[in-house]
Amino acid sequence: MKTAHWMTWEGGVDLVAMTQPGLAQPNVILHVARIVHTPIGSAPAGIVFWQPDAKAPPALCGFVCGDPRIGAWFGPHIFAGTPFEKVPALAARITVQIDGKVASSRIEVGGKVFAVTLGELGAATLVHRAAGSPMPFAQQGLEAAAGKATLEVDGQKVAITVPPVAMGGGPGACLAATGIYARP
């Protein structure tokens, strides 16, 4: 595969969850990294999908980054052909902390503050997911599944259920210590 589009990251805190029992699909996606490198630059970045009412449109959805040019790059270059291809870039402030068996992120975006804490992190596992299984990009990296995950939105604890496997094929809650997405 000739690689035309790629991104790498370090210090990823990933959460996919449901806030209501019985939902057909997650209504929370908070994936951010301490630093993301792209062909056009580097910055803390990720994606936020927040749909507190599963019957209503998302309240907040977009690629988040302090640099709008980098935030706007992800959709057409990495996520082309997915439901995320045309989501907007949203200005955000992202902080990530990793300390032994705990990793956390804080995302300030769209007037909201999302705080994720992942505990009971397992051993880091080398992953390789081929393009098309299920995402259109190949993925390699190190992931440590979380045994415990909490979410606060605007300082209020939100009850969540984390699926064992998220739509990208990895754990629903994990420290993605480092990795790469690449596609032709």
GIQUI-V372021 format. One record per helix or strand of 2 or more residues. SS is the DSSP state (hx for helix, st for strand). FROM is the first residue (numbers start at 1). LEN is the number of residues. Records with the same first field share a line. If there is no record, write none. Layout:
SS = FROM-LEN ; FROM-LEN
This chain:
st = 5-14 ; 28-11 ; 41-10 ; 60-6 ; 89-11 ; 102-8 ; 112-10 ; 125-5 ; 138-16 ; 156-3 ; 173-11
hx = 68-10
